[in-house]
Amino acid sequence: MTVTVPAPTGTTPSGARRTPPPEPEDLELLLLIRHFELTLLRLFEAGELSGTTHTCLGQEYIPVALSRLLGDDDFVLSNHRGHGHFLARHAEPYGLLAEIMGREGALCAGVGGSQHVYHRHFLSTGVQGESLPVATGVALALKGTGALACAYIGDGTWGEGAVYEALNMAQLWRVPLLVVVEHNGIAQSTPTAAQMSGRVAARAAAFDVLHHRVTSLEVGEIRTELAPLVAMVRQDSRPLVVEFATHRAGPHSKGDDTRSPEEIALAAAHDWYDRYARLFPEPFARIDRERRELVERIAAEVTARPPSAWERP
């Protein structure tokens, strides 16, 4: 079953929808995540980082929109592309970068790295589909408390059997579970159309799990749209799948973009960054510069720290 909410009513005299400016706090967070991710790619290019990383360029607006709908007692379970999820949940860019670089002050003493972070009701994993069964168990423990578990997955994760087992249990047990699907149309290097038949909505419906699709890029509009649905997850203790039609503006990981130039251009055309820069030039330019300079300072300080020392308990 797909649930809908009323469409926004704000229009220009010609009938076109107005785009309200984002709140300063939202724009600050959006641009913090953007420059954090760009800095990671530059650090990899400079040989300052080891392993790999998966940036959320182009998709930052999703966790930012959800951030104010989640409470302190809620749990967030993320995936391999989780830096934006973390920064929208916790304003701790120093600790996150230290974790990724294995430096002093790291969130998990440097043993989790980019993909495996556990910190204050936040857990990320690089194993496809792993977070959803865990989130279902967490949601079961939260049932009746008013809190919920929020799990982020991608469209490629629907190829994992654990997703269906988790949805089945979540609906049978009526747990407060919010499943956020970041549907960017490509699973690493495979177009979704080449590896997934049908629709996400139909797969949720197979378990009688409610589904809602979001196409907007506007943080405030998304938040207004989802607020009553997230409240329903809490109050009625039931799972909900929210599918975002989004675009990945960056590579899969630190440089392996297999898409055609036309596909990359299409993703760039849907990037909120250029849209906001064009629509709101003054506040955007100022806050963009401030966030870029902040992340530069963070990177310089964390890079100068000694390696993290982990002691077995």
N, C-alpha and C positions, 0 to 999 in steps of 0.2 A: 504494500500500500504506500502510495506517495502522498505526502502531506504538502499543502501549499499555504502560503500566507499572502495577504493583500499586497499588491505591487505598490511602490512608492508613488505618491501623487504629485510631487513637485515638478512643474513644467515651466518652460519659458513661454512667452506670448505666442510663439510659433507652434507650440505643442511639444517641442523637444524637451527631454528631461534635463533638469539642471543638475550640475555636479557640485555639491556643497564642498567647501574646503575642508580638508581633514583637520581634526583637532590637533593643536601643537604637540600634545603628548604622543598621539598616534604617529604623526610625521617624524618625530624624534626617534621613536622606536623602529619604525620602518627603515629609516636611514641608518640607524645604528646597525641593524642586521645586515643591510646592504653593504656597508663599508667593512663590517666584520668579515663577511664572506669574500669580498674582493681582496681583502688583506690576506686571507688564508691562501688564495690562489697565488698572490705575489710572493708570499713566504715560501710556497712550494717551488715556484720558479727560481727563487734565490737559493734553494737548497737548505733552507732553515727548518723544514719539516720533513718527517719521514712517513712512510706508509701512504695512506690516501685520505681523501676527504670528499664529501659530497655536499655541495652548496645548494641553497634554496633560492638562488637568484630568480626573481620573477614571481616567486610564491610567498614572499614575506608577508603580504597582506593577510594571509589566511590565519596564522597564529596571532597576529596583531588584532584582527577583528574578534577573535575568540577570547582574547586575554581578559577582557573585563566581564566576560560571561562565566568565568571560572573562579571559584572561591579558594580560600586558603586550604580547606580540607579536601579539595578535589585532588585526584591523582592524574598526572599526564604521562602517557606511555608513548614514546616516540620511536622513530626508525633511523635508518642510516643517514637520512637527510634531515637531521634534527637540531642543528644549531639555532635556527630561527625559532623552533618550538621552545627551546630552552630559554633563549633571551627574552621571548615574550612572556615567559613564566617567571623568570628570575633575572633581576637586573645585576648580573654578575659576569660581565664580559671579561674581566681580569682572570677570574677563576676558570672560566671556560677556555680561554686561550692558553692559560698555563697548563690545563689538562691536555689539550691537543698538542702542546709543545713539550710536555713532560717536564715542566719547570716548577719551581717552588711556588706553593700556593695553589696547586692544582686541586680541582674539586674531588678527585678520586686518587690522589697521590700520583697521577700520571699513568696509572695502569689501565684506564678505560679508553683514553685517547678520544678521537673524534666521534666514534660511533657508540661507545658503551659508557654512558654517564648515569650515575645514580646519585641523586642529590635532592633532598627535601621534596618528597612526593613527585619526583620526576625520574623516569627511567627510560633510557634509549637502548636500542639494540640494532646491530647490523644484520641480524638473522631475519630474513624475510618471513613475515607472518607470525613471528614469535610473540610480538607484543600483544596481539589480540586475545589469545587464550589467557595470558597473564592479566590483561585488563578485565576480562570477564570474571576471573577469580577475585580481583580487587573490588570490582563492582558488587559482587556477591557479599563481600565483607562489609561494604558501605551501605548495603540495602537498609533502608529505614532511618538513615542518619541525615538525609538531605544532601549528602555529598554524592559525587559521581566520579566515574573513571572515564577519561577521554583518551582514545587511542588514535594515533595518526597512522594511516597506511596509504600506499599508492595504488594506482590501477593495476600495476604489475603483480601486486601481492594477492590479487584475486585468483592467481594460479596456484596458491597454496591451500592444501586441504585443511590446515589448521584454522583458516578463516571461517570455513563453513561449520566446523565443529564448534567454534566459539560462538558464532551467531545462533546456532541451534540451542546451545546451553543458555545463552543470554536471554533468548526469548522464552524458553521453557521455565527458567528460574525468575524471569521478570526482574532483571537487574538494571540499575541506572548506568547504562553504558552509552557513551557518545562516540560513535565511530566516524572519524573525519577522513574522507577519501580525497586525496590530492590527485585528481585525475588530469595528468599533464599529457596524456596521449602517447607516451613512450615508456617502455620498461627497459631501462638501461640503454640498449641499442635496438630494441625490437618495437616497432609501432604496435600500439595496443590493438589496432584492427587486425593485425596479423597473428595475434596470440590469444585474444579473448572474444568469444562470440557472445551475442546478446548484450544486455545492458546491466549496469550495476543495480539499477532500480529493480529489475526483474529478479536478480539474485537475492536481494534483500527480501523481496516479496515472497520468495519460496519458503522463507521461514516466518512469514507474517511480521517481519520487522519493518517499521516505518522508515521511509526514505524521503529525503528532500534534496533537491539539486540547486546549487547556487552558481549563477553566471556572472554576478557583479564583481567588479574590482574595488568598489568603494567601501572602505572600512566601516564607516558609520552606517551605511545602508545595509551591509551584511549583518552588522550587530543588531540592528533593529529587526531585521528579518528573522534572525535565529533566536532572539531572546525568548519568545514564547515557547519555542520548540525545546530549547535547553531547559527551561523551567518545567516543561512537561516531563522530560526525562527524570528530573528530580522528584517531582510531585507524584507522578504515576508509577515511578520505578519501572521503566521499560527502556529497551534499547532503541536507538535511532541512528540511522546511517545518513550523514550529511556529505553529499558529493559535490566537490568544487570543480567546476570546469576551469582549468588553469593552464598555464604554459610555463615550461622550464626555460628560462632565458639563458642559463649557463650550461656547461657540459655536464655529463653524468657524474663524473668525479673531477679530478683535477685537470683534465685536459682531453678527455676522450669523447669528443662530440662527433658522432657518426651521421648526424642529420645532414641533409642537403642544404645548400645555401638558401634555397627558397623556404625550407622548413625553419631554419634559424631566423630568417627575416620575419616570418609569420609570428614566431614566438616573441621576437623583439617588438613587433607592432602591438602586442598585447601587454607589454610591460608597464606596470603602474608607474615606474620611475619616470619615464619620459612623459607620460601623461600628466602627472602632477607637476613636473617641471614646466610644462607648457601652460597648464591652466592656472597655476599659482606661482608665478616666477619669483616674486619677492620673498615670501616666507620660505619657499622651497630652497632657493639659492643660499639663504642665510643658514637655515638649519642643516642643509646638506654640507656646507663648509664646516660648521661646528661639529657635526658627527664624524666627518672625515678626519678632522684634526684630532678629535678625541680618540678614535681608533688608532691613529698613528702613534699617539702618546702611549696608549695601552700596549701596542705591539713593541714599541721601543723599550718600555719598562720590563715587560714579561720576557723579551728576548735576552735582556741583560741578567736575568735571575739565574741562580745555579740550578742544576737538575733537581727534580723532586726526589726526596729520599723516602722510600716506602719500607716500613718495617712490618714484618709479619706479626699479627697480634698473638 
